[in-house]
């Protein structure tokens, strides 16, 4: 079919309609998800009222309540689940998370510790220990968190990506940053995760070992389509040896990120990258704003750690 020589409708109205259509689709999608969750809760409720009062079904309904941001109803169902089966680990783990989010750390840690004690398999024990480690870390107990993390890796040495990331950040908080690259290298060997490989590069930069990281950074810059993260890493690597080159890389990084970060639904990793670039350029107010935005969005501690350190220690100005 031949392409028409002129557009069949004006392009200007189409541009005005595009955001309206996007917003309408987003509302429809959100409404559909909300409706599906409400429907699922109703179906679980009907089964419970018909006599199916198991720990699992109360737990399943609790997870739907959490999707709807109804933590009190979720907590009530989790406690019902545990009344029926005190060893039901998923319910106790979820209860610990709810209590921690509500600002009740002692109750949350108690629930997490009970979850460790109730674990019936090595895999469940390791998962329970890592939940305890995360809660301890959230509540400024890095030494105890590291002990729980190490205990989990003793039980399940292959671990998971997040376990090694958390362990590395805990080492940094405890003044043992020189151990971070090897922890992340071990995690990369165990999991094959590119995330851990890249985290190791960042830890080398943190420890002033840029020469070890720079060959990989340059190779990635040469091949990557999206370069902002690698420009940021190269800027960090040349931060003290060639500040003008570092500044140019940071400006190029910011230019790319402005086109990649969605204003309403931002990728928090990119927000943290932008904040770090601003911090290194001396734009401290913008860097703090990005850190606050990442924290509000629930970014993991290893996502914002480099930005926090940059705000504490210095910039190119």
Order of alpha helices (4+ residues) and beta strands (2+ residues): alpha-alpha-alpha-alpha-alpha-alpha-alpha-alpha-alpha-alpha-alpha-alpha-alpha-alpha-alpha-alpha
